[in-house]
Amino acid sequence: MRGDLVRKLIARCLSIGLAVLAFLVVALTGATGWGLALAVAALVATAAERRIRKGADTAAETTLIAAAVLVGYARRLDGGFDPALATAALVLLGLVLLVGPLRHAGNQEIQAANLPVRSWTTLIATHLGDALLALLAVVALAAAATMPALVALAAALLVGAGAGTIALGLARRRFRPPAGGGAVGRALRQHQPEFLLYFSAPPGSEYQVTMWLPYLERIGRPFMVVLREPEFLAPIAAATDAPVVYCPTLRAMDEALAPSLRVAFYVNHGAKNSHCIRFTQLTHIQLHHGDSDKAPSANPVSGIFDRIFVAGPAAIDRYARAGVQIPPEKFVIVGRPQVESINVRPEPLAAEAPRTVLYTPTWTGHHADADYCSLPVAEPMLRKLLDRGATVILRAHPYTTQNPASARQLGRLTEMLAADRARTGRPHVWGAAGRDLSLVDCVNRSDALISDVSGVISDYLYSGKPFAVTDMSGEGDRFTERFPLAGAGYVLHRDMTNLDEVLGQLLGADPMAPGRWATRRRYLGDFPAESYADAFLDAARRELEPDWSPPSPGRPVEPGLVPVSPTT
């Protein structure tokens, strides 16, 4: 995070500094050639800043560069007032003023991927700033070569005409929207999706969607993904063949939601979920993006959904334990389909066998009551693991680097692993190498887990292998009351006073092994391993078509649970 901030600061200083310097050299000295060269350098720096600072407002430096180039051009021509150059200057000024509003207007337009439509209007509107920088570079080169001002005017009019056409098109759609909707809406109606996955989240959260996409595709019905932030469009579209639509406004959502839709799935409790829940003709189903004993996993906001798909009975108990009253008929136990590829180890590993330990520290959370991050106390734990000859897979939460302190702590751990790998040759995994592995890969490669309170533990539970949980709240015996899943593993105290004892059990005899299987059923459901994901697929198909029934005999209902009858 600190490195990213430094890059942005350097890019900003370079672009504005070179723009100011170019203008001063051209305006106050006779070194016109040097001034034009500095203007071109400022253009390059500004283009780099726009890549580093997405959506950056570069109007100030662009104005200074344009002024430097035009003054330099006039001096190179040295022929007094030139109407062509003056006209070109007015067009350039208009373009500088138009870039910001046109980009904003373009960002308010619906955008789509994996559909047979291409919104050139939006694309050009959002890249007009880049086109302006290229135009200024052409004008600067024309000035350096002392070309006639008509060259600059022709280039400016060409870009200006394109920008004007796009601006008129956007204005027409804003104030007089087409009666039949836009091209994206028409393409979606032709696609006839039966359900959608709705997603709104902070940057870096696309994993919440990508973990569900393979299973939504296996439902076998046409669907779409609706996004509320533009940065997710490219990565999520690359992960599926289904249409992916970015809806910046409520009006865009009205256009995107085709009449064929029946169900909307959600993977978090984002504040913008309410923008989709207002469509009462849909059945709204919360999937979550993990199953854990964290406080957010029993969010009272879950009550606004028509259905809550949960992994096992423990998730229902979690809401009750938190005092969140939700009608039992809203819950549907579907397992956690993402664990179907996890290898199950029914027998403990031989005591003398080398161990690979997966360490998955979570992030600090948005609020203090959701801060379960063990990174501040992780160094002694990692050192003990290395002393015991363990190979370590370090897989931190995607949000870890949002906190500068956590980023520094993670950096120290990676340095320890790198030093140990250089010394011993043990194939530790961290950083980019760890991100290239899926969580399932990490689970299957490891023999034991050390984690904080997070959904990783529930997934790891499916493997049957031992795990330890860090008690960062320092609650002692009360810790397993608040986080019952920890009771099936080994609890590490915040001060690490029981570290040797826990590692001895985790990497040795594993006395908790027998009890973990009962816990596994409560947290992940009791479904056959060979058709584990079918529980989710069957439940989803039943919501899309209430009369649908699986071809195989139905599974028994969990004891104490009422079978769910679909409602709207």
C-alpha positions, 0 to 999 in steps of 0.5 A, spaced: 500 500 500 505 504 501 509 503 495 502 504 491 502 511 494 509 513 493 508 511 485 502 515 485 505 521 488 511 520 484 507 520 477 503 526 480 509 530 481 512 528 475 506 530 470 505 537 474 512 539 475 514 537 467 508 541 465 509 547 469 517 547 467 515 546 459 510 552 460 515 557 463 521 555 459 517 557 452 513 563 455 519 566 459 525 564 455 527 563 448 529 556 448 522 554 444 525 547 442 527 545 449 520 547 451 517 543 446 521 537 448 519 538 455 512 539 453 512 532 450 516 529 456 510 532 460 505 528 456 508 522 457 508 523 464 501 525 464 499 519 460 503 514 465 499 518 471 493 516 468 495 509 468 497 509 475 492 513 478 485 511 474 480 516 473 485 522 475 483 529 473 489 531 469 486 538 467 491 542 470 497 539 467 493 538 460 492 546 460 499 548 461 502 543 456 497 545 451 499 553 453 506 551 452 505 547 445 501 553 442 505 558 445 511 554 442 508 553 435 506 561 435 514 562 436 516 557 431 512 560 425 514 567 427 508 570 422 504 574 427 497 572 428 495 566 425 487 564 424 488 557 423 493 556 430 488 561 434 482 556 431 486 550 433 487 553 440 480 554 441 478 547 439 484 544 444 481 549 450 474 546 448 477 539 448 480 540 455 474 542 458 470 537 455 474 531 457 472 531 465 464 531 463 464 527 458 468 521 462 463 522 467 457 522 462 460 515 459 461 512 466 454 513 467 452 509 461 451 501 462 457 497 459 457 490 458 462 484 456 460 477 453 454 480 449 454 481 441 454 489 442 460 494 443 458 501 446 463 505 442 460 511 445 462 509 452 469 507 450 471 513 446 468 518 452 472 514 457 478 515 453 478 522 450 483 524 455 488 519 452 486 522 445 487 529 447 494 527 450 495 524 443 493 530 439 497 535 443 503 530 442 502 531 434 501 538 435 508 539 439 511 535 433 508 539 428 511 545 432 517 542 432 518 541 425 515 548 423 509 545 419 503 550 417 498 551 423 493 548 418 496 541 420 494 542 427 487 545 426 486 539 422 488 534 427 484 538 432 478 538 428 478 531 427 478 529 434 473 535 436 468 532 431 469 525 434 468 528 441 462 533 439 458 527 436 459 522 442 457 528 447 451 529 443 449 522 443 450 521 450 446 527 451 440 525 447 440 518 451 440 522 457 434 526 456 431 522 450 432 515 452 430 510 446 423 507 447 426 500 446 432 501 451 439 501 448 443 495 445 445 492 451 438 491 454 436 488 447 441 483 447 440 481 454 432 480 453 434 476 447 439 472 451 433 471 456 437 470 463 433 466 468 437 468 474 443 473 475 448 474 480 448 481 483 455 484 486 457 490 489 464 490 493 470 494 494 476 493 489 480 486 490 473 482 492 472 479 485 474 472 488 467 473 492 464 472 485 469 467 481 468 462 487 461 461 485 461 462 477 463 454 476 457 452 480 452 457 477 454 455 470 453 448 472 445 449 474 445 449 466 440 455 465 442 462 462 444 467 467 448 474 467 452 477 472 450 485 474 456 489 477 456 496 480 463 498 480 467 498 473 473 495 475 470 488 476 468 488 469 474 485 465 476 480 471 469 477 472 468 477 464 474 473 463 472 468 468 465 466 465 462 466 458 455 469 461 453 476 460 457 481 465 453 488 465 456 494 469 450 498 471 452 505 474 445 507 476 438 505 478 436 507 471 441 502 468 439 497 472 432 498 470 434 497 463 439 490 464 434 486 468 430 482 463 423 480 464 425 473 463 429 473 470 426 469 476 432 469 481 437 474 484 443 471 487 448 475 492 455 473 495 455 479 500 451 484 504 454 490 500 450 496 501 448 497 494 444 490 494 438 494 496 438 497 489 436 490 486 432 487 492 427 493 490 425 488 484 420 484 488 418 480 482 425 476 483 426 471 489 432 474 492 437 469 495 444 470 499 449 465 498 455 468 502 462 468 500 464 463 505 462 460 512 465 462 518 464 464 525 465 471 524 460 476 526 459 478 519 456 471 518 450 473 522 449 479 519 441 481 521 441 484 514 440 477 511 433 477 514 431 482 507 433 476 503 427 471 501 432 465 502 439 464 505 443 458 502 447 456 508 452 450 508 450 446 514 445 447 521 451 450 524 450 457 520 443 457 522 445 456 530 450 462 528 444 467 527 440 464 533 446 465 537 447 472 535 440 474 537 438 475 530 431 472 529 430 470 522 424 465 520 427 458 519 423 457 513 428 462 509 434 457 510 436 452 505 442 447 507 446 446 501 453 445 503 459 449 501 460 446 493 467 449 493 470 444 497 468 438 493 475 438 490 478 438 497 481 431 498 479 428 504 484 424 509 480 419 513 487 417 517 492 421 520 499 422 517 505 418 520 508 421 526 515 421 523 512 424 516 514 431 514 509 436 515 506 442 510 503 447 514 498 452 511 497 459 514 492 463 512 492 470 516 485 474 515 485 481 515 483 487 520 476 488 518 472 494 517 470 494 524 474 493 531 469 487 533 471 483 526 479 484 527 481 477 528 488 478 524 494 474 527 499 478 523 501 482 529 503 476 533 505 471 527 513 471 527 514 467 533 509 462 531 512 462 524 519 461 527 517 455 531 514 452 525 521 452 521 525 450 527 520 444 527 522 442 519 515 444 517 514 447 510 510 453 510 504 455 505 503 463 507 496 465 504 494 472 506 487 475 505 486 479 499 485 485 503 491 485 507 495 490 504 490 495 505 492 496 512 500 499 512 501 495 519 499 488 516 503 489 509 509 490 513 508 484 518 506 480 512 513 483 509 517 480 515 514 473 514 515 473 507 523 475 508 523 469 514 520 464 509 525 466 503 531 466 508 529 459 510 528 456 503 535 459 501 538 456 507 534 449 507 531 448 500 524 447 503 519 449 498 515 454 502 510 458 498 508 465 499 506 472 495 505 471 488 506 464 488 501 463 493 496 467 489 497 463 483 494 457 487 487 456 489 485 455 496 483 448 494 490 447 491 493 450 498 489 445 502 490 439 498 498 440 499 498 441 506 497 437 512 495 442 517 492 449 518 493 455 522 488 460 521 484 466 524 477 466 525 475 465 517 471 461 512 478 458 511 477 453 517 470 451 514 473 449 508 479 446 511 474 442 515 472 438 509 479 435 509 479 432 515 486 434 517 488 438 523 487 445 524 489 451 529 485 457 530 488 464 533 484 467 539 486 474 538 481 477 542 484 473 548 478 470 551 480 464 553 475 459 555 470 463 552 473 463 545 470 457 543 463 459 546 463 465 541 466 461 535 464 454 536 468 451 530 474 453 534 473 447 539 474 442 533 481 444 533 487 447 537 486 454 540 493 458 540 493 464 545 494 471 543 501 471 547 503 464 544 504 461 551 501 455 549 505 455 542 509 449 543 503 445 546 499 446 540 504 445 535 505 438 538 498 436 538 497 439 531 503 436 528 503 430 532 498 425 535 492 430 533 487 428 539 482 432 536 481 428 530 475 423 532 470 429 534 472 433 527 467 429 523 461 430 527 463 438 527 464 437 519 457 434 518 454 440 522 458 445 518 458 443 511 452 438 511 451 431 510 452 430 503 455 424 499 462 426 497 461 423 490 455 428 489 456 433 494 455 440 490 448 437 487 445 439 494 446 446 491 445 445 484 438 442 486 436 447 491 438 453 485 434 449 480 428 448 485 428 456 486 428 457 478 422 452 477 418 450 483 416 443 480 423 441 478 425 435 482 432 431 481 432 425 477 435 421 483 432 420 489 431 426 494 436 426 500 433 426 507 432 432 510 437 434 516 434 433 523 430 438 526 429 442 520 423 444 516 423 442 508 423 449 504 417 450 500 418 455 495 415 462 495 416 469 492 
